[in-house]
């Protein structure tokens, strides 16, 4: 009968459909398709240039021109303080009216600058002192850096020579001037020797202080990678100790400049030339207080300028690379 045949046919078709569905579920799929199903879903690619968290905020600050504002904030306070000090100086001259030979006015000091410039003594003295200071400081770096690394790697040598290095740093460099004159005479070698005796101990102690702060794990990693002692010192320890080393360099330059001025003030004649210390000593011999103050201010200005132009950018770059600054300055 048609009705009876229809029922089994419907049942058979439904069972076949179910078996087909079951077969499709259990049938092995393509290998690549199976691997893609089993592999965890890859994260969606982030937009190009997207940074996270503080890095993004810092980059936005840099791009928004905050560097210029930071420079202005760094320059304006000392300039404002300088203007206030000069104004107070001039106000004291107007109110107290002291003797000009005991307390010259800012205009008198400025006139002394102009006289030294017109005579050429100012240019000659600055160039002579900067040349001596620069050459002496470079030689001090060339001596102090390997010496500091040697003391850092050889503990016994450091225990023996460490107190001597610290003592030399405490000893005023001007104390070496008489001995240097006897040894080298009135030549540039006297100035260079005094500079070295003032700068080398500071550079060595700064480097040792930086090495003491290096994590010991870095040395172990270098040993595992097969680095010898010299490679570990130059490629691992020295870069890791860079902040302390840079502080030693700054202090070494300060001692170099001070030592040079002391040597130039005490020594004169021979082949020493005409430096800032010599100009200061000549003004003192002539009882020219405006000239004395002008030279002192010039020595101070050169020291500050070298700090701002040379060491401050280096220090900011080192701190920025270590994540201690956001790249916009102090």
Residue pairs with C-beta under 8 A, 6 or more apart in sequence:
28 34
29 37
50 56
51 59
54 326
58 326
58 327
58 328
61 326
61 327
61 328
62 326
62 327
62 328
66 328
67 328
67 329
70 328
70 329
70 330
71 329
73 329
74 329
74 330
86 106
89 105
89 106
90 105
90 106
92 98
92 103
93 103
93 105
93 106
96 103
100 108
101 287
101 289
102 289
103 289
104 289
104 290
104 293
108 290
109 290
109 293
109 294
109 297
110 294
111 290
112 288
112 290
112 291
112 293
112 294
113 122
113 294
113 298
116 122
116 125
116 279
116 291
116 294
117 123
121 274
121 279
122 279
122 298
124 274
125 274
125 275
125 276
125 278
125 279
126 276
126 298
126 302
128 273
128 274
128 275
128 276
129 260
129 261
129 264
129 275
129 276
129 277
129 302
130 302
132 188
132 191
132 192
132 195
132 260
132 275
133 195
133 256
133 257
133 260
135 192
136 191
136 192
136 195
136 196
136 199
136 256
136 260
137 195
137 199
137 252
137 253
137 256
139 192
139 195
139 196
140 195
140 196
140 199
140 200
140 203
140 252
140 256
141 203
141 249
141 252
143 196
143 200
144 199
144 200
144 201
144 202
144 203
144 204
144 207
144 248
144 252
145 203
145 207
145 238
145 245
147 200
147 204
148 203
148 204
148 205
148 206
148 207
148 208
148 211
148 245
148 248
149 207
149 211
149 233
149 234
149 237
149 238
150 157
151 157
151 158
151 161
151 162
151 165
151 204
151 208
152 158
152 207
152 208
152 211
152 233
152 237
153 229
153 233
153 237
158 208
162 208
165 201
165 204
165 205
166 201
166 205
168 197
168 200
168 201
169 201
169 202
169 205
169 255
171 197
172 262
173 194
173 195
173 197
173 198
173 255
173 258
173 259
173 262
173 263
174 194
174 259
174 262
174 263
174 266
176 193
176 194
176 197
176 259
177 190
177 194
177 262
177 263
177 266
177 267
180 189
180 190
180 193
180 194
180 263
181 190
181 267
183 190
183 193
184 190
184 193
185 270
186 267
186 268
186 269
186 270
186 271
186 272
187 270
187 271
187 272
188 271
188 272
188 273
190 263
190 267
190 272
191 260
191 263
191 264
191 267
191 272
194 259
194 260
194 262
194 263
195 256
195 259
195 260
195 263
197 259
198 252
198 255
198 256
198 258
198 259
199 252
199 253
199 255
199 256
199 259
200 252
202 248
202 251
202 252
202 254
202 255
203 245
203 248
203 249
203 251
203 252
204 248
205 248
206 244
206 245
206 246
206 247
206 248
206 249
206 251
206 252
207 238
207 241
207 244
207 245
207 248
208 244
209 244
209 247
209 248
210 240
210 241
210 242
210 243
210 244
210 245
210 247
210 248
211 237
211 241
211 244
212 244
213 241
213 243
213 244
214 236
214 237
214 240
214 241
215 240
218 236
218 237
218 240
219 232
219 236
219 237
221 236
222 231
222 232
222 235
222 236
223 232
227 235
227 236
238 245
242 318
243 318
243 319
243 322
246 311
246 314
246 315
246 318
249 311
250 307
250 311
250 315
253 306
253 311
254 303
257 299
257 302
257 303
257 306
260 275
260 277
261 276
261 277
261 280
261 299
262 277
263 277
264 272
264 275
264 276
264 277
264 278
264 280
264 281
265 277
265 278
265 280
265 281
266 277
268 278
268 281
272 278
276 295
276 298
276 299
276 302
279 291
279 295
280 292
280 295
280 296
280 299
282 291
283 289
283 291
283 292
283 294
283 295
284 292
316 325
316 329
316 330
319 325
320 326
320 327
